[in-house]
Amino acid sequence: MRPDPHIKWTVLGMVLVQVLACWLVRGLSWRWLLFWAYAFGGCINHSLTLAIHDISHNTAFGTSCVSRNRWFAIFANLPIGLPYATSFKKYHVDHHRYLGGDGLDVDIPTNFEGWFFCTPARKLLWLVLQPFFYSLRPLCVNPKVVTRMEILNALVQLAFDVAIFALWGIKPIVYLLGSSLLGLGLHPISGHFVAEHYMFLKGHETYSYYGPLNWITFNVGYHMEHHDFPSIPGYYLPLVRKIAPEYYDHLPQHHSWVKVLWDFVFEDSMGPYSRVKRKCKLAKDHL
């Protein structure tokens, strides 16, 4: 349980790569711009959201430097195009504290989502629209007071977007937003959204994935390990499994996020309703 010495430099590199991409796409046709937004920018921006996830656990500078972690998450947010990092932190705490908690864990789809997105075509549409559900669901399920840090996050993001637009025009802005919306929608990396907590086997609500996509997603696939030890950076989670294989190797696991998406769409038993939902008592504020 110590800071990840690599994440600062990895995030810095990805942010600079996306700024360079903004310069490169300014003269592209719209068709090629959207292609690169999906194929390249989608991977980078999705990876940055997972870096923000890791940083939300204070893994960049440690628990003694909480404000540094918050500001670094805002920096990692810049290529995503919309303010996200601070709000994510606020709700992600509840996901760990009240996993599956009705009205508390906003990772749980709403009743409308479970009722409406129940056919293969509708489930496919649900996957495409995932970025919208993830951003709007908290406002419906568990709205919270906007914090000062969220306002600062929005102002910093607005300043960055205005600067990119002033330098290179509208196409880089479309590229960044397209990278986020396409990369977090129907995209191979997005399989982790479904793989983590959807109940593919009765009685098992959390699953790990140990495949190669962990290399570009800060080991978010090590999800059983992460929920057991949320203060351990993703970089060290493979070591957790290596130290204690008797606790993890026998558990059900996924081998392909693409197959997860395929099974989710085409298996009748799967859908937004395939989640464990429980009643949770609110923890006291001082805990």
Secondary structure, DSSP 4 states (H G I P E B T S, - for coil): ----TTHHHHHHHHHHHHHHHHHHHTTS-HHHHHHHIIIIIHHHHHHHHHHHHHHTTTTTT-TT-HHHHHHHHHHHHGGGSS--HHHHHHHHHHHHHTTTBTTT-TTSPPHHHHHHS-SHHHHHHHHHTHHHHHHHHHHHHS--PPPHHHHHHHHHHHHHHHHHHHHH-HHHHHHHHHHHHHHTSSSGGGHHHHHHHS-SBTTB---EE-SGGGGGTTTTT-HHHHHH-TTS-GGGHHHHHHH-HHHHTTS-EES-HHHHHHHHHH-TT-STT-S--B--PPPPTT-
